[in-house]
């Protein structure tokens, strides 16, 4: 069996970790990671979602934060701050910085991000084939109000919006710089086309899944694959489980609900991306709207609070895929 997962960081990594525990050794899992929140800092290429996936699945993630390295220290961050080196709002841990150094060196030597990611995974052995969505540079920028700008607005990198501002100001739009000219990384389209099941886990629909499916060729691969495409809502009871999906959805005029996100993705039968969509039991009142939109749907517990609840969500997702296949 071949399963392909389109993933952002923490939610997708947690789901995939559960997936690994629920399938047999013959199952091949490919994870296509979002790279639109990548950023260059202090001359280093930082790939937050790829690293969260790699560390989580490879056993190196900080178990409390669920991002960054376990047993991290921050001497480099403190020294950079002492020099007044900007930006000071994004800290690179001492263990984590080694990953960025190796990545940057390899990229400078002419290797693609796909090649670099494969090389990094040799150490971590994540149990999946981890692919970036694209080797090309794509960055999500969030448009916010700015009284000093002639237009009254300005665009800032997504990381600045989330890490520095903590999503505390309204998001007026999200712009994916470079997306029009980006190409899928080697193996990405094939992983979708040749899959037996494709899963969109509970990742941010705007800045995690959104950029992946916006890369020219990837959305089309989802619409034409013979595999069932099923997703898990990142919105429970009208709010995001983690992150700032609710602020971003509201800024784009999308209803902040499991139904709103499901209908935004749309049914493949009507040109959308999904065959099935799981919502939480607290959102069962939205099943009729989703089914009217052409989506096969179920209401099940979505909180991945421990290994067993995560495993059950994985089983429910695969069961929905089987229903969609029939």
N, C-alpha and C positions, 0 to 999 in steps of 0.2 A: 504494500500500500504506500502511496506517495501523498503526503500532506504538505501543502504550502500555506504559510502563515505570513500575512502582511502586518508588520508590527511597528509600533512606536517603542517607548521605553518600558516603564515599570509595569503597566498593566499587561502589555503584550508579553513581556519577559516572564511574568508570574504565570500567565496562562500557558505559555510554551513549556515552562518547567513542569506544570501539571500534565501537559500533553505527553511529555517524555515518560512520565510515570505510568501512563495509561495504555501505551501501545507496546507491541512486541518488538523484538530486535530486528525484524525484517522490514519494519516501517521506516521509510525514508522521509525525514522532515527537512524542508527548506524554509528558512525564515528570511523574508525580504525586509530589511530594516530601513526606516526613514532616515534620510541624511539632510533634510532641509533645516534641521535645527543645528547643524554643524557650524562651527565658528572657529576663526583663527584668533588665538590669544598668545601674546608674547612670542610670536613667530611660530607657534605650534598649531597643528591641525587637531581640533578636538571634535570628536563624533559622539555626542552624549548617548544617543539611542543605541548605536552599534555597541558601544562599550557597556551600557547597562545590560543589553542582551548577552554579550560575551561573558561579563563578570557573573551575572545571575546564573546562567546555565553552566558556567565553568566552576562555580563554587567560590568566587572571589568577591562577591558583592557585600557591602555593608548591610547586615541584616536589619538594622534599625531604620536607617535612612532609605534603604532599598535603591540607592544609587551610590556610585563611587566605591572605592576599595574598602574591604574590611581592615580593621586595625590601622586606619589611615592616620598620618601625622601631617602637619601643616607648616613645616619650617620654610619651604620655598615660598608659600603664600605670605608668610610674615616678613621674609626678607624683601620680597617684591614691594610690599606695602611700605617698608622702611625706606626704600628708594623712591617711593612715590610713583611707582610704575603703574600706569593705567592699563586696563580697567581694574579697579580694586574691588568691584562688586562681584566678580566671578573668581572663585578660588580654585586653584589646581592643587590637589593633594600630592604629597611626596611620592607615594606609590603610583598614583594615577599618572603623574607626569612622565613616568618612564614609558607608558603606552604611547603617549602623544609624541615623545621624542623619537621612538622607533618608527611610528607612523609617518612623521614628518620627514625623517631621513629617507625612508623608502620612497615616499612620493617625490622628494627632490631628486632621487636617483632615477626616476622615470617609471616606477611601478604604478599601476592603476590602484584605485582604492579597493577594488575587488581583490587584487593580488595581495595588497597589504592586509586586508581583513582576513584572508585565508592564512597568511603567515602568522598573524597574531593569534589566531584560533588554534594553531599547532600547540601553543603553550596551554591554552585553557581547555581544549577538548570539550566544547559545549554540547556535543551529541547531536548537533544539527549542522546543515550546511547554511552558513550565514552569509547573505549577499547584501551589499548596499543596493538601494533602489537604482542608483546611477553613479557612474564614475565622474560625472560632470558636476560642477559647482552649482548648487541650488540653495537658496537661503530664504526662509520665511521671515518677512518683515511685517510688523504690526503698525497700522496707521493710528495715531493718537492725536488728540487735540494739542495745539501749541499756539498760544497767543502771540508769540514773537515771530512766527512764520507768516509770510505774506498770504499764504493760503489758509492759515488758521490751523493747519495740521502738519505733521511730519511722520515719516516712517522710521521705525527703529527695529533693530534685529530682535527676533523673537526672544532670544536669551536675555536681552536687556529688559524687555517687557516682563518676562517671568521672574528672572533672578533679581534684577535691581528694583523694578517697580512692584514686584509681587502681584502683577495683574490688578493693581489698585486703581487704575484709571480705565475709562471705557475704551474698548477696541472698536475703531470705526471701520476698519477693513483689514484684510490680511492679503499681502502681496507676496507671491513666490517668485523671487528674482531668479532669472535664468531658466525657468521651467520650460519655456517654449522651445529652447534649443537643446534641452537635456535629452539624453538617450538612455534607455534601460541598460543597466549593467549586464555584462555577459551572463547568460543563464537565467535571467529574471523572467523573460517572456516564456521561455521553455518550461520553467518551473511551474508556471500557471497553466500553460496549455497542456502539459503532460500530467498534471496532478489528478489524483482520485478525489480529493477534497481540498477546497480552498477556504481558509478561515480568516475573517477580520476580527481579531480579538478586541477586548475593551480598551482600545487606545483612542487618543484624542482624534475626533473625526476631522478637525480643521487643520491642525499642524502636525499630525502624525500620519494618519491614513490618507488625509487629503492630498498631501504632496506626492505620495507614492502613486496614487491612482491618476494624478495629474500629469505624470511623466508621459509624454507621447508614446503610445504603444502599450502601456500597462493597462489603462482602462479598457482598451479594445480587447486585450488578452483576457481580461476578466469577463467581458461580455460574450466572448466567443468560446471559452473553454467548455469542454464537455463535462467537467467536474461540477458538482453542486458548490455554490458559493454561499457560505453562511457567515453571519456576523453576530457579535455579542454587544449589547448596548453598554456604552460607558456612562450612561446617564441612568440614575436610579432615583425614583421619587422626585424628579424635577431638578436634580443637582448632580454635578460631576463627583465621581467617587474620589478622584485625585486630580490635581492640576487645575486648569482654568478653562476647561471646555465650555462651561456655561457662559463665562464672560465673552469668549470668542464667538460662540453661536449667537448670543444675543446681539453682539455687534454686527453680525452678518444678517440679522433679521430672521434667523432660524429658531423655531420654537425649541426651548430647552426642555426636551422630554425624550423619552425612549422612542415615542412615535415620531417626533420631529426629526430625529437623527435617522431613523429607519427610512422614512419617506424621502429624506434628503439623498440618501444613497440610492434609493429607488429599486424597483424590481427589474430583474433582467428581462422579464417578459414584456416590459414596456420601455426598454432601453437603458435601464439602470444597472446596478452592479450586483444585486443580491438575489438569491433564491429564498433564503430563510433568515430570520432575525429573532434572536432571543432577547426577551425583556425580563425584568425582575418581577417577582410575584406582586410587589407593591404597585406595578404598572399594568396589571392585568386588564384594567379598564380601557387600555389602548389597543388591545388585540384586534378588535373589529376594524378600526381605522387602518391598521397595518394590513390586515387580510384584504380589505377593500382595495388597497393599493397594489395588491398582487403578491404580497409576501407571505410565505408560510411562516408561522410564528408560534411561539410557546412562551408561557410565563413560568420561569423557574428561579430559584435563588441564585443571584449573581455575585454576591459578596464572596471574594476569595480570601477568607479570613484565616484559613489554615490549609494543610495539605488535603484533607478530606473534602472540604467544601470546594476547593479548586478542582480536585479530581472529579467530583460530581458534575461541576460545570462543564468540564471537558467531555464527560460522557454524554451529557445533555446536548452539547454542541454537535458531537459526532452522530448522535441519534437523529437530530434535526437534519443533518446532511443526508442521512439515509432516507429519511422521509422525502426530502426534496429530490433525491435521485429517482425515487419511485414515481 
